[in-house]
Amino acid sequence: MKISQQKQFRQFYCQMLRGEWEGILPQDLNFWYMLRSEGIFFCVWQKFSSTQRQQIPVEIMAGMDERMHEASALRMKHSLGHILRELNAAQIPVICMRGQAMAEALYEPSSMRVFTDFDLLYDEKDSLMLKQVLGTRLMYAPPEKFPSMFKKGDLVIDLHTDPLGIERIQSWAHLTPLRAPDFFKYASEGMLAGEKALHVHPRVNLPYLCFHAMKHSFDRLIWLYDIALLAESMEGEGWDEVLQGIREYKLERPCFYALSYVHKHLNAPIPDAVLNEICPDMGWVERRLFVRHLKFEVIPYLAERLFARMQPDLQHRLAFWKETIYPSAEVRAQIAGGGCVKCSFIRTRIKQISRATMLFLRETFLLIRG
């Protein structure tokens, strides 16, 4: 898909999420396939009138069964409830990151927020007991080469002792001091999927969601929509605490990119004072990247380029790029996806590096042209 078309589609999606779409809906199937990949199909579906729903291409409607989707969402909720019930009985505290936690807290109905797995954050000291509960009581098992993932049929639990993914790329540890204890420190008891659960305060959750969205180069609009709805739910209160958290965790750059986007395109009520406070120092190249970001462009390798800038010094920056290009053996095996790990990984990396090189040469040419 061309960048210009991708940008145009995203602009339409943001209008739809704001409830401002009044024109004829596009008939381009790519428009609807991308809408699904962005994770917001049912979010905009809820905003369509019956007349607008009739404009959706029949090919898309043929694969869209609202009742089946709601049944699937209910199954996910019940599955998570079963997991939390067993973990509560074993006195193992966990935090559900994103997914069902976002669905129940921010979306109405909660089935609008689609997700594919359960991301559970836990204390490392509970690791053995947690895995025993998942394996013996709940009958989940880890697939080969993914020891932190447990599956039962199409249900997937992704376990985390670290919210950032430092176990995959250790250099990320220098980006922010945010760690699992911060989540539990600023958590309060509530209900999730019909069971007792811990809910994270926006002081931690909002900076984390911004980091997570940037980690994936903002390539799914649902993650930005989560941030917009969380900001809206604060109703103008609590921003002093959130700002305190952003500073403490040194996440000004991810938060500035994400909050600027949702403020401009999703009408999120982000105070101007907050954006002014967290605006990072940007060189000429980064300013151009930021402008492209605000013009609906999904920029390839944006995360790596910005995370490199967030490293404390040149030595750490070089170590970051080295580990990003050639990660740990476990990560190499996961990237390879089976067969000869060495051959598959090198072949995959050569393709990625070739693509990245072409993109950077193109961008350099465009920058020189002005």
C-alpha positions in Angstrom: 0.0 0.0 0.0 1.3 3.5 -0.9 2.2 5.8 1.9 -0.1 8.5 0.6 -3.0 6.0 0.6 -2.2 4.8 4.1 -2.1 8.4 5.4 -5.4 9.2 3.8 -7.0 6.1 5.3 -5.7 7.0 8.8 -7.1 10.4 8.5 -10.5 8.9 7.6 -10.3 6.5 10.6 -9.6 9.4 13.0 -12.6 11.3 11.6 -14.7 8.2 12.1 -13.5 7.7 15.7 -14.5 11.3 16.4 -17.9 10.6 14.9 -17.4 13.2 12.2 -17.8 11.1 9.1 -20.8 12.1 7.1 -19.8 11.3 3.5 -20.1 8.2 1.4 -18.0 5.4 2.8 -15.0 4.3 0.7 -15.5 1.1 -1.3 -11.8 0.3 -1.5 -11.4 -3.1 0.2 -7.9 -2.1 1.3 -9.6 0.7 3.4 -11.6 -1.9 5.3 -8.8 -4.5 5.6 -6.5 -1.8 7.1 -9.3 -0.7 9.4 -9.4 -4.3 10.8 -5.6 -4.4 11.1 -5.7 -1.1 13.1 -7.9 -2.9 15.6 -10.7 -0.3 15.5 -13.3 -1.9 13.1 -15.9 -2.3 15.9 -15.1 1.0 17.4 -16.1 2.8 14.2 -18.9 0.3 13.5 -20.7 1.5 16.7 -20.6 5.1 15.4 -22.2 4.2 12.0 -25.8 4.9 11.3 -27.9 2.1 9.8 -27.6 3.9 6.4 -23.8 4.0 6.7 -23.6 0.3 7.6 -25.4 -0.5 4.4 -22.6 1.3 2.5 -19.9 -1.1 3.7 -18.8 -3.5 0.8 -20.5 -6.8 0.8 -17.2 -8.6 0.8 -16.5 -7.0 4.2 -19.9 -7.6 5.6 -19.8 -11.2 4.6 -17.0 -11.8 7.1 -18.5 -9.6 9.8 -21.0 -11.2 12.2 -21.7 -8.9 15.1 -23.2 -11.6 17.3 -20.3 -13.9 16.7 -17.9 -11.1 17.6 -19.8 -10.4 20.8 -19.8 -14.2 21.6 -16.0 -14.3 21.0 -15.5 -11.2 23.3 -17.6 -12.9 26.0 -15.6 -16.1 25.7 -12.4 -14.1 26.2 -13.9 -12.4 29.2 -15.0 -15.6 30.8 -11.6 -17.2 30.1 -9.8 -14.4 31.8 -12.2 -14.6 34.7 -11.4 -18.3 35.1 -7.6 -17.5 35.1 -8.0 -14.7 37.7 -10.2 -16.8 39.9 -7.5 -19.5 40.1 -4.7 -17.1 40.6 -6.6 -15.3 43.3 -7.2 -18.6 45.0 -3.5 -19.3 44.9 -2.9 -15.7 46.2 -0.8 -14.8 43.2 -1.2 -11.1 42.4 -1.2 -10.2 38.7 -2.0 -7.1 36.6 -3.7 -7.5 33.2 -2.0 -5.0 30.9 -4.1 -3.6 28.0 -6.6 -6.0 26.5 -9.6 -6.8 28.7 -8.5 -4.2 31.3 -8.7 -1.4 28.7 -11.9 -2.9 27.3 -13.8 -2.8 30.6 -12.4 0.5 31.8 -12.7 2.6 28.7 -15.1 1.0 26.1 -18.8 0.7 26.0 -19.7 -1.9 25.2 -16.4 -3.6 26.1 -16.6 -5.9 23.1 -15.6 -2.9 20.9 -12.0 -3.3 22.2 -10.6 -6.4 20.4 -7.5 -8.2 21.6 -5.9 -11.6 20.9 -4.2 -12.6 24.2 -3.9 -11.9 27.9 -0.8 -10.0 29.0 -0.3 -10.7 32.6 2.4 -8.9 34.7 3.6 -10.7 37.9 6.3 -10.7 40.5 9.2 -13.0 39.5 9.1 -14.6 43.0 5.7 -16.1 42.0 7.0 -17.5 38.8 7.0 -21.2 39.8 3.6 -21.2 41.5 2.1 -19.2 38.7 3.2 -21.6 36.0 2.1 -24.5 38.1 -1.4 -23.0 38.4 -1.5 -22.4 34.6 -0.3 -25.9 33.8 -2.0 -28.1 36.3 -5.2 -26.3 37.2 -5.9 -24.4 33.9 -4.2 -26.8 31.4 -2.2 -24.1 29.6 1.2 -25.1 28.2 4.1 -23.2 26.8 4.9 -23.7 23.0 8.4 -24.5 22.0 10.8 -21.6 22.1 8.3 -19.3 23.9 8.8 -20.1 27.6 6.8 -17.1 28.8 3.8 -17.9 26.7 1.1 -20.4 27.7 -1.6 -21.7 25.3 -4.7 -23.7 25.4 -6.2 -24.0 22.0 -6.5 -20.5 20.6 -6.3 -18.9 24.0 -2.9 -17.3 24.7 -1.4 -16.0 28.0 1.7 -13.9 27.6 3.5 -13.7 31.0 5.7 -10.7 31.9 8.0 -10.0 34.9 8.9 -6.8 33.1 6.4 -4.5 31.4 8.8 -3.1 28.8 10.2 -6.3 27.2 13.7 -5.9 28.7 14.0 -9.7 28.7 14.1 -9.4 24.9 16.2 -6.3 24.3 18.3 -5.5 27.5 19.3 -2.1 26.1 15.7 -1.0 26.7 16.5 -0.9 30.4 18.4 2.4 29.8 15.3 4.0 28.3 13.3 4.3 31.5 13.4 3.3 35.1 9.7 2.1 34.9 9.5 -1.5 36.2 7.0 -4.0 37.4 7.1 -2.8 41.1 5.8 0.6 40.0 2.7 -1.0 38.6 1.9 -2.8 41.8 2.8 0.2 43.9 0.2 2.3 42.1 -2.4 -0.3 41.7 -5.8 -0.5 43.5 -8.2 -3.4 44.0 -11.2 -3.6 41.7 -13.1 -6.0 39.5 -12.1 -7.4 36.1 -13.9 -10.1 34.1 -16.2 -10.6 37.2 -13.2 -11.3 39.5 -11.1 -9.4 41.9 -8.2 -7.7 40.1 -5.6 -4.9 40.4 -6.1 -1.8 38.3 -3.2 0.5 37.5 -3.3 4.2 38.3 -3.0 6.6 35.2 0.2 7.9 36.8 1.9 4.7 35.6 -0.6 3.4 33.0 -0.7 6.4 30.7 3.1 6.7 30.3 3.3 3.0 29.9 0.7 2.9 27.1 2.6 5.7 25.3 5.8 3.7 25.6 4.1 0.6 24.3 2.6 2.4 21.3 5.9 3.9 20.4 7.6 0.5 20.9 5.5 -0.6 17.9 6.1 2.6 16.0 2.4 3.6 16.5 1.5 1.1 13.8 -2.0 0.3 15.3 -4.5 3.0 15.9 -6.2 1.1 18.7 -3.2 1.7 21.0 -3.5 5.5 20.4 -7.3 5.3 20.9 -6.7 3.6 24.3 -4.6 6.6 25.3 -7.2 9.1 24.0 -10.0 7.4 26.0 -7.8 7.1 29.2 -7.1 10.8 29.0 -10.8 11.5 28.5 -11.7 9.4 31.5 -9.5 11.5 33.7 -12.0 14.4 33.1 -9.2 17.0 33.5 -8.1 15.7 36.9 -4.9 13.9 37.9 -2.7 15.5 35.3 -0.2 16.7 38.0 0.3 13.0 39.1 0.6 11.8 35.5 3.1 14.5 34.7 5.0 13.5 37.8 5.0 9.9 36.5 6.2 10.9 33.0 9.1 12.8 34.5 10.0 10.1 37.0 10.0 7.4 34.3 11.8 9.6 31.8 9.2 8.9 29.2 8.7 12.5 27.9 9.5 11.6 24.3 7.0 8.7 23.9 4.3 10.6 25.8 4.9 13.8 23.7 4.5 11.8 20.4 1.4 9.9 21.6 -0.4 12.7 23.5 0.2 15.2 20.7 -1.3 12.8 18.2 -4.4 12.0 20.2 -4.9 15.6 21.1 -4.8 16.8 17.5 -6.6 13.9 15.8 -8.8 12.3 18.4 -9.9 15.3 20.4 -8.3 14.0 23.5 -8.4 16.6 26.3 -4.6 16.9 26.8 -3.7 20.2 28.6 -1.4 22.4 26.6 0.7 22.9 29.8 1.4 19.1 29.8 2.5 19.0 26.2 4.7 22.1 26.8 6.3 20.5 29.8 7.2 17.2 28.2 8.3 18.5 24.7 11.7 16.9 24.1 14.7 18.5 22.5 14.6 17.6 18.8 17.2 18.0 16.1 16.2 18.9 12.5 15.8 15.2 11.5 13.6 14.3 14.4 11.4 17.4 13.9 10.8 16.1 10.4 9.9 12.7 11.8 7.5 14.2 14.3 5.8 16.2 11.6 5.3 13.1 9.5 4.0 11.3 12.5 1.4 14.0 13.0 0.4 13.8 9.3 -0.9 10.3 9.8 2.2 8.5 8.5 3.2 5.2 10.0 7.0 5.5 9.9 8.9 2.3 9.5 11.5 1.7 12.3 10.4 4.8 14.1 10.7 3.0 17.5 14.3 2.1 16.9 15.2 5.5 15.8 13.6 7.3 18.7 14.8 4.7 21.3 18.3 5.3 20.1 17.9 9.0 20.8 16.7 8.1 24.3 19.8 6.2 25.2 22.0 8.1 27.8 25.2 8.3 25.6 26.9 7.2 22.5 28.2 4.0 24.0 24.8 2.9 25.1 23.4 4.0 21.7 25.9 1.7 19.9 25.1 -1.2 22.2 21.4 -0.6 21.6 21.8 -0.9 17.8 24.1 -3.9 18.1 21.5 -5.8 20.2 18.6 -4.6 18.1 20.3 -6.0 14.9 21.7 -9.1 16.6 19.6 -10.0 19.7 19.9 -12.8 22.2 19.8 -16.5 21.1 16.2 -16.9 22.4 15.0 -13.9 20.4 16.9 -15.0 17.3 15.1 -18.3 17.5 11.7 -16.6 17.7 12.5 -14.3 14.8 13.7 -17.3 12.7 10.4 -19.0 13.2 11.6 -22.6 12.9 14.0 -24.6 10.9 17.7 -23.7 10.9 17.8 -20.8 13.3 21.1 -19.4 12.0 20.0 -19.5 8.3 16.5 -18.3 8.8 17.5 -15.4 11.2 20.3 -14.2 8.9 18.0 -14.4 5.9 15.3 -12.4 7.7 17.7 -9.8 9.0 19.3 -9.3 5.5 15.8 -8.6 4.1 15.0 -6.2 7.0 18.3 -4.3 6.7 18.0 -4.0 3.0 14.5 -2.6 3.3 15.6 -0.2 6.1 18.6 1.0 4.0 16.4 1.8 1.0 13.9 3.7 3.3 16.7 5.7 4.9 18.3 6.6 1.5 14.9 7.7 0.2 14.3 9.8 3.3 17.7 11.3 3.1 17.0 12.3 -0.5 13.7 13.8 0.4 15.3 15.8 3.3 18.0 17.1 1.0 15.3 18.2 -1.5 13.7 20.0 1.4 
